[in-house]
Each structure stands twice: as structure tokens, then as C-alpha cells.
Amino acid sequence: MRIVDENGNEIANPDLSAGTLSPTIVVKKGAVPPDNVEKFAWADDDYEEAMLYAVPTPEEAAMAVERGRAAEEAAARERANEEMLLAVADMIGGAI
């Protein structure tokens, strides 16, 4: 399966520590439009599955780190709420 960048250029050895791969559909290499004019619509058999290699911009990378941090904080708050609920249930002698 081919690996391409966002411009459709083939990537032989992507650096997975710097970017990510995701499935995509691309026009096959060497496909010729039926009317010999480059266009945005091709025949169904002119498409193939490929992997898209994308390297995030510094801003995108910072946003991803922030989303991860926010998700961790939300999970920690949820665990704390569950522990508090269990503690209150123990104090009143009931079980949840």
C-alpha cells in the first residue's frame, strides 16, 4: 500500500515519531482522465486505498497535548467524584 503526504507525493520511509498514518483514498499513480484533462472526478477504478502521512504543525501538536491533558484531568475528576460518592454511601450506611 502506498504512503502519501497531503499533496499526494509518495513517501518511502515516513518518520512515525514525527507524524501519523491514517487510511485514505487516492487517485492511482498513472491514472489518465477519460478526456485527457485533469479534473476532480475520475473513473471508479482509478482510485486506490493508501495511507496518508501527516506531520502536525506546532500549533496542532500543542492543541493535541492540551486535549490529552484536559482528558486526563476530566478522568481524574470523575474518579474523585466516584470515590466521594462511595465514601458518602459508606457514611450513611448504604451501598450504591
Secondary structure, 3 states (H helix, E strand, C coil): CCEECCCCCECCCCCCCCCEEEEEEEECCCCCCCCCCCCCCCCHHHEEEEEEEECCCHHHHHHHHHHHHHHHHHHHHHHHHHHHHHHHHHHCCCCC
